[in-house]
Amino acid sequence: MSGNRVSPRLRKFLGQRLRTLRKQRGWSQRALGRNSGLSGKFIGEVERGEKSISVDSLYGVSRALKVPLRTLTDAPSDRTPVPSEDAEKLLAFLVQHRAPGDLRKVYGVLRTLFRRNQTR
């Protein structure tokens, strides 16, 4: 990293992921802020990639959203493109209270579906 503490790319990724998970629950920025001990204004700044968030605050957000902290922090490498908003919506749907067996089934279905599309 250069002089910046966190890369703008990482802030964008994290903000996108937060927004997707928050919207999936039908929460406003204010509601997520209230449930995680932060202000709605700050949540908005993080979602827009304008502000960085501390590990302590990020943990509060993960608890409020009821997702593992790694769901928020599992960022792509510098060479990997930031996932699209659609990909983030799919991830948010999948991680919400799913049993590991269900996730394996979904993965199998998607793998089969995309193999079929590659052979056409």
N, C-alpha and C positions, 0 to 999 in steps of 0.2 A: 504494500500500500504506500501511497505517497504521503503528503502532509495531512491528508484527511484521515480522521479516525476510522470512518467506515466509508466504503465506496458508495457513490450514488446508486450504482447498480444494485447493491445489496439492500439499500434503503428502499428502492423501488420494488424489489421482489417482496420484501417483508410487508411493505404497505399494501401491496396488491393482495397478498395472502390474508392479511388482517381484514381488509375490506370484504373479500369474498366470504370468509367465515362469518363475519358480523352480519352481512346481508342475508346469508343463508338462514340465519336465525331470526331474521326480521327485526333486528335491533338497530336503533339509531346510534350514531357515534356517542351521543350523550349517555345512552343506556349502557353501552359497553364500558364507557368511562366510569360510570357509577358502579357497575358490577365488578370492576377491576381496581377501584380506588384511584382512578385517574380522571382528568377532565375530558369532556367530549371534544373540546378544542384541541387538546394534545393528541387524542386519538386521530382526529382529522389531519393534523400535521404529520403524524407518523404514516398514515395511509397515503398521503401525497408525497412521501419521501422527503419532506422538508426537515424533519427532526429524527434524531436517533433515539432509541429507547433503551433504558438500562435493563440488565438481566432481571433485576428484581421486579421491575414493572412488566416486563415481558412474561415473567412467570405468573404475575397476577392476571394478565390478559388470558394466558393459556388456561388458568383455572376457571376464569369466568366463562370462557368459551367451551370448557370441558373437553379440551384436546391436549394431548401430550405436548410438552414444550418443543420437542423435536419437530412436530408438525409445523410450527412457526419458524423454526431455525434451520430446517433442512434446505439450505440454499444451494442452488446450482453452482458449479465451479465457474471461474471467469470465462471459460470457453463455451459453456453451455448457455444457450439463449434463455432469457427470463421467460417462464411459462406464460402462455396467453391467458387472458381472463377466463376463457372457456375451460382451459386445462385446470385453472385454479378452482373453478366451480365444480368440476368433476372430482378433484381431490377433496374439496370440502364436503361434498356429498358422501364420498367413500369413507372418510375418517370418522364421520359422526356415528358413534356408538355401533360399530360393526364388529361382529365376532370374527376372529381370524379365519375360521372356516368359510364364512361368507365372502371375505375378501379374496380367498384363494379361488372360490367359484367364479367371482367376477373377473379375476385375472385370467382364468381359463377361458371364459367366454370371450373376453376382449382379444386374447391371443389368437383364438380360433377365427374370430371375425376378421382380424387384420391379416392373418395368413391367407384367407380366402381372397381378400382384396388385392393382395400382392400377386396372386397367381392369375388374376384376370387381365 
